[in-house]
Amino acid sequence: MSDSSRDTAEGAGWGTLEHGEYKHLMPHQVDKLSWLNPKTLWAARNGVLASWFGDPTGRTRSRWVAQRTAAGAPATKVIRRDDPDHFSFMVIGDTGEGDDPQYAVVPGFLKASQDTKFAVIASDVIYPVGRTDDYGTKFFRPYQDYQAPIYAIPGNHDWYEDLGGFMRVFCDDAPPLAPQPAPRPLSRAWLRSLLWHRPHPADGQHLTDARKLRSSPAQQAVQPGPYWAIDAGPVRIIGIDTGLLGTIDAEQGAWLREVSKGPLPKILVTGSPLYVDGEHHPCPIEGGGTVDDLVRDPDHRYLAAIGGDIHNYQRYPVQVDGRTIQYVVSGGGGAFMHATHTIPRVSVANVTEQEFRCYPLRGDSLAFYSRLYGHRLRLRRLFTLTEAEATAVVAERLGIPPTRTQGPPARVTRRTRLIANLLGAGGRPDRTSRFRLPVRKIYTQLFSPSSATYSPPFFKCFLRLDVTPESVRLRCFAATGNRAQELDPPVEDEVTIALTSTTRR
């Protein structure tokens, strides 16, 4: 097994390593997606409009679900597979940018996914707005050699064109929804409708040709809607749609309560993680209660809750009434990397730094961002930190030993502390000054890398879950874009979850 980032800097992808062959999989011409482009931001405006003028996602989702049920989809929304008691499946989140970071994941994903029965995409299948014609280069082409079905739950970006592309691809080519009556003039809904982004009338004309890339019978899957449950072997996998703003409507909430019942051990897949960046986000349900209330209920037998949306890997083993539930963030499947160095020292739900896991390691994240902004600002000599310097300053700020130690520790200087401050590095909650906290908040909200053109290491990741009647083994694999990690994807984290709801490490 190859070194991981916890073992060596080379295992993290640093150094003069041979770049991978993922570029051979890419189209000859790739449209680089940048979130600094005003056109991109304007096209993706529906999330902001929903927060200002009211969120129509629940009503639109209900219409999609009603349409699928009328077309013959099961009202229970349960997909019943005939997988054996021993089987494996993949989870990959936030995939669809269609550029180097997405395609760099593919060789390792294909290597690690051999003999798996299916895959699940957890959030944001297509960036920036879920266009139907973007599925060719951002879904069908990259995964054309994965010889098993792919199910998906939508993320907020898939909702930016009212989920039309997602429904066509994953839900039996669902036809467009019928137009709704015009809202009352001067109402909030009327104001929202004036600015609402809608799909182009010609969108989808290339979908038939794109489908040919994943046309074998073994690759086919039809979902009953944007949320669903899969009964596979000894477990039930439940996928929920958290829409534009990270919540679920009352209708979906009632369904979730129903499918959460019963003796089968369960794994939740959600577009909005319940624990992320050292904070608890329980995901409210319209009308009362939260998704996490249902996950924590011992009668429901949830083993894990896996969320996308945040583009890295995090794991929080939370003790709930004498059992352990693994709360996982897995959104590193292809979009730009969200920083981990901004995560403060973890202390949430009795999970501390000793139990918390993340990828990339915080030091690697800080080194990555320092190089990125050193290049952007043309201040490489000032901004660029070596991975050893970044690891040392992160360890100092968090009050923890370095996660990876190779050779003598680097000296922490005024310059390294300054760069760590400017790039929003987290610290110990009991020592966070009034100055540092706003800097970190501003940085994480406004100055993420915004899909800049990268070169390796990309710090991408995906999951493989191996299920038996006794346990579920969850492994996080890394994809750096370097050849070594393509040939032998390193395991960055691993945990075995007993189906008796206890956890072995």
C-alpha positions in Angstrom: 0.0 0.0 0.0 1.3 3.4 -0.9 2.2 6.1 1.6 -0.6 8.5 2.6 -0.2 12.2 3.5 0.0 11.1 7.2 3.1 9.1 6.3 5.2 11.3 4.0 5.2 14.5 2.1 5.5 12.5 -1.1 2.4 10.6 -0.1 0.6 13.9 0.1 1.7 14.6 -3.5 4.4 17.1 -2.8 7.7 17.2 -4.6 8.8 16.7 -8.2 6.6 13.7 -8.9 5.3 12.3 -12.2 2.0 13.8 -13.1 -0.8 11.3 -13.7 -2.4 10.3 -17.0 -5.8 11.7 -16.2 -5.5 14.4 -18.9 -5.9 11.6 -21.5 -9.4 11.2 -20.3 -10.3 14.9 -20.7 -11.9 16.5 -23.7 -9.5 18.3 -26.0 -11.1 21.6 -25.0 -12.1 22.3 -21.5 -14.0 25.3 -20.3 -12.3 26.4 -17.1 -14.8 27.2 -14.4 -14.0 30.2 -12.2 -16.2 31.5 -9.3 -14.4 34.8 -9.7 -16.1 35.3 -13.1 -19.2 37.7 -12.7 -21.0 35.7 -15.4 -20.7 32.5 -13.3 -21.9 34.3 -10.2 -24.9 35.9 -12.0 -25.9 32.5 -13.4 -25.8 31.0 -9.9 -27.9 33.7 -8.3 -30.9 31.6 -7.3 -29.5 30.6 -3.9 -29.2 34.2 -2.9 -32.6 35.0 -4.3 -34.1 32.1 -2.3 -32.6 33.4 0.9 -33.9 37.0 0.2 -37.3 36.3 -1.2 -38.3 32.9 0.1 -37.2 29.4 -1.0 -39.4 27.7 -3.6 -37.5 24.5 -3.5 -40.0 22.5 -1.4 -42.9 23.2 -3.7 -40.9 22.5 -6.8 -39.6 19.3 -5.3 -43.1 18.2 -4.4 -44.2 18.7 -8.0 -41.2 16.6 -9.3 -42.1 13.9 -6.9 -45.7 13.9 -7.8 -44.8 13.7 -11.5 -42.5 10.7 -10.9 -45.1 8.9 -8.8 -47.8 9.4 -11.5 -45.3 8.0 -14.0 -45.1 4.7 -12.0 -42.2 5.3 -9.6 -42.8 3.6 -6.2 -44.5 5.8 -3.7 -42.2 4.5 -1.0 -39.2 5.8 -3.1 -37.3 2.6 -2.0 -35.0 1.0 -4.6 -34.8 -2.7 -3.8 -31.6 -4.3 -5.0 -30.5 -7.9 -5.0 -27.0 -7.4 -3.7 -25.5 -10.1 -1.5 -24.8 -9.7 2.2 -21.2 -9.0 1.3 -20.9 -6.1 -1.1 -19.2 -2.8 -1.7 -20.2 0.6 -3.0 -18.6 4.0 -3.6 -19.5 7.5 -2.4 -18.1 10.6 -4.2 -19.2 14.1 -3.6 -19.3 17.5 -5.5 -17.9 16.2 -8.7 -19.0 18.1 -11.7 -16.6 20.9 -12.6 -15.4 19.1 -15.7 -11.8 20.3 -15.4 -8.5 18.9 -14.0 -9.6 18.4 -10.4 -12.5 16.3 -11.4 -10.7 14.1 -14.0 -7.7 13.7 -11.7 -10.0 11.7 -9.4 -11.1 9.2 -12.1 -8.1 6.9 -12.4 -7.9 6.2 -8.7 -11.7 6.0 -8.4 -11.7 3.3 -11.1 -8.9 1.4 -9.4 -10.4 1.5 -6.0 -14.0 0.8 -7.2 -13.3 -2.6 -8.8 -16.0 -5.1 -7.9 -18.3 -2.5 -6.3 -22.0 -2.8 -7.0 -22.9 0.9 -7.4 -21.8 4.4 -6.6 -23.5 7.4 -5.0 -22.8 11.0 -5.9 -23.4 13.1 -2.7 -24.3 16.6 -3.8 -23.5 19.0 -6.7 -23.3 16.6 -9.7 -22.9 19.5 -12.1 -21.4 23.0 -11.7 -22.2 25.8 -12.0 -26.0 25.6 -12.4 -26.9 22.0 -13.3 -27.3 22.5 -17.0 -28.5 19.3 -18.9 -25.9 19.8 -21.6 -23.1 19.9 -19.1 -23.7 16.3 -18.2 -21.7 15.1 -21.2 -18.3 16.3 -20.1 -19.0 16.4 -16.3 -20.8 13.1 -15.7 -21.0 10.7 -18.6 -17.5 11.1 -20.0 -15.5 10.9 -16.7 -17.4 7.9 -15.4 -17.9 6.1 -18.7 -15.6 3.2 -17.6 -17.3 2.7 -14.2 -19.3 -0.5 -15.0 -22.0 -0.2 -12.4 -25.0 2.1 -11.7 -24.6 5.6 -10.3 -27.2 7.1 -8.1 -27.2 10.7 -6.9 -28.7 13.3 -4.6 -28.8 16.9 -5.8 -26.8 19.7 -4.3 -27.6 23.4 -4.3 -25.9 23.8 -7.7 -28.1 21.2 -9.3 -31.1 23.2 -8.1 -30.0 26.5 -9.8 -32.1 25.5 -12.9 -34.9 24.0 -10.8 -33.4 20.5 -11.0 -34.5 19.9 -14.6 -31.1 18.5 -15.8 -30.8 16.2 -12.7 -34.3 14.8 -13.2 -33.8 14.1 -16.9 -30.5 12.2 -16.3 -31.3 10.2 -13.1 -35.1 9.9 -13.1 -36.0 8.3 -16.4 -35.8 11.4 -18.6 -38.5 13.2 -16.6 -40.3 15.8 -18.8 -40.2 19.5 -17.8 -42.7 20.7 -15.1 -45.8 22.5 -16.3 -45.6 26.3 -15.9 -47.1 27.6 -12.6 -49.6 30.6 -12.4 -47.9 34.0 -12.2 -47.4 35.1 -8.6 -49.3 38.1 -7.2 -47.7 41.4 -8.4 -45.3 43.1 -5.9 -45.2 40.1 -3.7 -41.9 38.5 -2.6 -42.5 35.6 -5.0 -43.1 38.1 -7.8 -39.9 39.9 -7.1 -38.0 36.6 -7.0 -39.5 35.5 -10.3 -38.3 38.6 -12.0 -34.7 37.8 -11.3 -34.9 34.0 -11.2 -32.4 32.1 -13.4 -34.1 29.6 -15.7 -32.7 27.0 -18.2 -32.1 28.0 -21.8 -34.9 26.6 -24.0 -32.4 24.7 -26.1 -30.7 23.0 -23.2 -30.5 19.3 -23.4 -30.1 18.9 -27.2 -26.8 16.9 -26.7 -28.1 14.6 -24.0 -28.9 11.7 -26.3 -25.3 11.5 -27.6 -23.9 12.0 -24.1 -25.9 9.0 -22.8 -24.0 6.7 -25.2 -20.9 7.0 -23.0 -22.7 5.1 -20.2 -25.1 2.9 -22.2 -24.3 -0.7 -21.1 -27.0 -2.5 -19.2 -24.7 -2.9 -16.2 -24.5 0.9 -15.9 -28.2 1.7 -15.8 -30.1 3.0 -12.8 -33.4 4.9 -12.5 -34.3 6.8 -9.3 -37.8 7.4 -8.0 -36.9 11.1 -7.4 -34.4 13.5 -6.0 -34.5 11.6 -2.6 -34.7 7.9 -2.2 -33.7 4.8 -0.2 -31.7 1.8 -1.4 -32.1 -1.6 0.3 -28.8 -3.4 -0.5 -27.7 -6.5 1.3 -28.0 -6.0 5.1 -28.2 -2.2 5.1 -30.5 0.6 3.9 -28.9 3.7 2.3 -31.0 6.8 2.5 -30.4 9.8 0.3 -32.0 13.1 1.1 -32.3 16.3 -1.0 -31.4 19.5 1.0 -32.2 21.8 -1.9 -30.9 25.4 -2.2 -30.5 26.3 1.4 -29.7 23.1 3.3 -33.1 22.2 4.6 -35.8 19.7 3.8 -39.5 20.3 3.3 -42.3 18.8 5.4 -43.3 16.2 2.8 -39.7 14.9 2.5 -39.4 15.0 6.3 -42.5 12.8 6.7 -41.0 10.3 4.2 -37.7 10.4 6.0 -39.3 9.6 9.3 -41.1 6.6 7.7 -38.1 5.1 5.9 -35.9 5.6 9.0 -38.1 3.0 10.9 -37.4 -0.7 10.9 -34.5 -2.9 12.0 -32.2 -2.5 9.0 -29.0 -0.6 9.9 -28.9 2.7 7.9 -26.5 5.1 6.3 -27.6 8.6 5.5 -26.3 10.5 2.4 -27.1 14.2 2.4 -26.1 17.3 0.5 -25.5 19.2 3.7 -23.2 17.6 6.3 -24.5 17.5 9.8 -21.1 18.1 11.4 -18.6 20.2 9.5 -15.7 22.5 10.3 -16.0 21.8 14.0 -19.7 22.8 14.1 -23.0 21.0 14.4 -25.6 21.7 11.6 -28.5 19.4 12.4 -30.5 20.3 9.2 -34.0 21.6 10.1 -37.2 20.0 8.7 -40.0 22.3 7.8 -42.7 22.1 10.5 -40.3 21.0 13.3 -37.5 18.7 14.2 -34.2 18.1 12.4 -32.6 15.4 10.3 -30.1 14.8 13.1 -32.9 14.1 15.5 -33.8 11.1 13.3 -30.2 10.0 12.9 -29.7 10.0 16.7 -32.9 8.0 17.5 -31.6 4.6 18.6 -34.7 2.9 17.1 -33.6 4.0 13.6 -30.2 2.3 13.8 -28.2 4.9 11.8 -24.5 4.0 11.5 -23.2 7.0 9.6 -24.3 10.3 8.0 -22.2 11.2 5.0 -22.6 14.8 3.5 -21.2 16.6 0.5 -21.2 20.3 -0.2 -17.9 21.1 1.5 -15.0 20.1 -0.8 -12.8 18.1 1.6 -12.9 15.1 3.9 -13.8 15.3 7.6 -14.9 12.6 10.1 -16.5 13.1 13.6 -17.1 9.9 15.6 -19.9 11.1 17.9 -21.0 9.1 20.9 -24.8 9.0 21.1 -26.4 7.0 24.0 -23.5 4.5 24.2 -23.1 4.0 20.5 -20.9 5.7 17.9 -22.3 7.4 14.8 -19.8 8.4 12.2 -20.5 11.9 10.8 -18.5 12.3 7.6 -17.9 15.1 5.1 -17.0 13.8 1.7 -17.2 16.5 -0.9 -13.7 16.2 -2.4 -14.7 14.5 -5.6 -13.8 17.0 -8.2 -14.5 20.7 -7.4 -12.0 23.2 -6.0 -10.6 22.4 -2.5 -12.2 23.9 0.5 -9.5 24.7 3.1 -9.1 22.5 6.2 -6.5 24.8 7.8 -9.3 27.2 8.7 -10.9 24.5 10.9 -10.2 25.5 14.6 -9.1 23.0 17.2 -12.0 20.6 17.3 -14.2 20.3 20.4 -17.8 19.4 19.5 -20.1 16.7 20.7 -17.3 15.4 22.8 -15.2 14.8 19.7 -11.7 16.3 20.2 -8.6 16.6 18.0 -7.6 13.1 19.0 -10.7 11.6 17.4 -11.2 14.0 14.5 -9.8 13.3 11.0 -9.5 15.4 8.0 -8.0 15.4 4.5 -6.1 17.3 3.4 -4.2 17.7 6.6 -4.3 21.2 7.8 -0.6 21.8 7.2 -1.0 20.6 3.6 -4.0 22.8 3.1 -2.2 25.9 4.4 0.9 25.2 2.2 -1.4 24.7 -0.8 -3.2 28.0 -0.3 0.0 29.9 0.4 1.4 28.7 -3.0 -1.9 29.6 -4.7 -2.0 33.1 -3.4 1.7 33.6 -3.7 1.2 32.9 -7.4 -1.9 35.1 -7.7 -0.5 38.1 -6.0 3.0 37.6 -7.5 4.4 37.5 -4.0 5.8 34.0 -4.0 8.8 34.7 -1.8 6.6 36.3 0.9 3.5 34.0 0.7 4.8 30.6 -0.1 5.2 28.2 2.8 6.8 24.8 2.6 4.7 21.9 3.8 7.1 21.6 6.8 6.6 25.3 7.7 2.9 25.1 7.3 2.7 22.0 9.4 4.7 23.6 12.2 2.7 26.8 12.4 -0.6 24.9 12.3 0.6 22.7 15.2 1.6 25.8 17.2 -1.7 27.5 16.6 -3.8 24.5 17.5 -1.6 23.3 20.4 -1.2 19.8 18.9 1.8 17.8 17.8 2.5 17.8 14.0 0.4 15.2 12.2 3.3 14.3 9.9 6.9 14.5 11.2 9.8 14.0 8.7 13.1 15.3 9.9 13.6 18.1 12.3 10.6 20.4 12.8 10.6 23.7 10.8 11.1 26.9 12.8 8.0 29.0 13.2 8.9 32.6 12.3 7.1 35.9 12.2 6.6 35.5 8.5 5.0 32.1 8.8 2.7 33.3 11.6 1.7 36.3 9.4 0.9 34.2 6.4 -1.1 31.8 8.6 -3.1 34.8 10.0 -3.7 36.2 6.5 -4.9 32.9 5.2 -7.4 32.4 8.0 -5.7 29.5 9.8 -7.8 28.2 12.7 -6.6 28.1 16.3 -7.5 27.1 19.8 -11.0 28.3 20.7 -9.8 29.5 24.1 -7.1 31.6 22.5 -9.0 33.0 19.5 -8.6 36.8 19.6 -11.2 39.3 18.5 -9.1 40.0 15.5 -8.4 36.4 14.3 -12.0 35.1 14.3 -13.4 37.8 11.9 -10.4 37.2 9.6 -11.0 33.5 9.5 -14.8 34.0 8.8 -14.1 36.5 6.1 -11.5 34.3 4.5 -13.5 31.2 4.4 -16.5 32.9 3.0 -14.9 35.2 0.4 -11.4 33.9 -0.5 -11.6 30.2 -1.2 -9.5 29.2 -4.3 -12.6 29.7 -6.5 -11.8 27.0 -9.0 -8.4 28.4 -10.1 -6.4 26.3 -12.6 -4.3 24.0 -10.5 -1.5 21.6 -10.9 -1.0 18.6 -8.6 -1.4 18.0 -5.8 -5.2 18.5 -5.9 -6.1 16.9 -2.6 -9.2 15.2 -3.9 -10.9 12.2 -2.2 -13.7 9.6 -2.4 -15.0 6.8 -0.3 -15.4 3.0 -0.6 -17.7 1.2 1.8 -17.4 -2.6 2.2 -20.5 -4.1 3.8 -20.8 -7.5 5.6 -23.5 -8.8 7.9 -21.2 -7.8 10.8 -19.8 -4.5 9.8 -19.2 -1.6 7.4 -15.7 -0.7 6.6 -15.4 3.0 5.4 -12.2 4.1 3.7 -11.3 7.5 2.4 -8.9 7.4 -0.6 -6.9 10.3 -1.9 -6.4 11.5 -5.4 -3.6 14.0 -5.9 -3.2 14.1 -9.7 0.2 12.4 -9.5 0.9 9.1 -11.2 1.9 7.2 -8.0 -1.5 7.9 -6.4 -3.3 6.9 -9.6 -1.7 3.5 -9.6 -2.1 2.9 -5.9 -4.6 5.3 -4.3 -3.5 5.9 -0.7 -6.0 5.4 2.2 -6.2 8.6 4.2 -8.6 7.4 6.8 -10.3 4.1 7.7 -12.9 3.1 10.3 -14.9 -0.1 10.8 -18.5 0.3 12.0 -20.1 -2.7 13.6 -23.7 -3.3 12.7 -24.4 -3.8 16.3 -23.9 0.0 16.5 -20.5 -0.1 18.2 -17.4 1.1 16.5 -14.0 -0.6 16.3 -11.0 1.4 15.2 
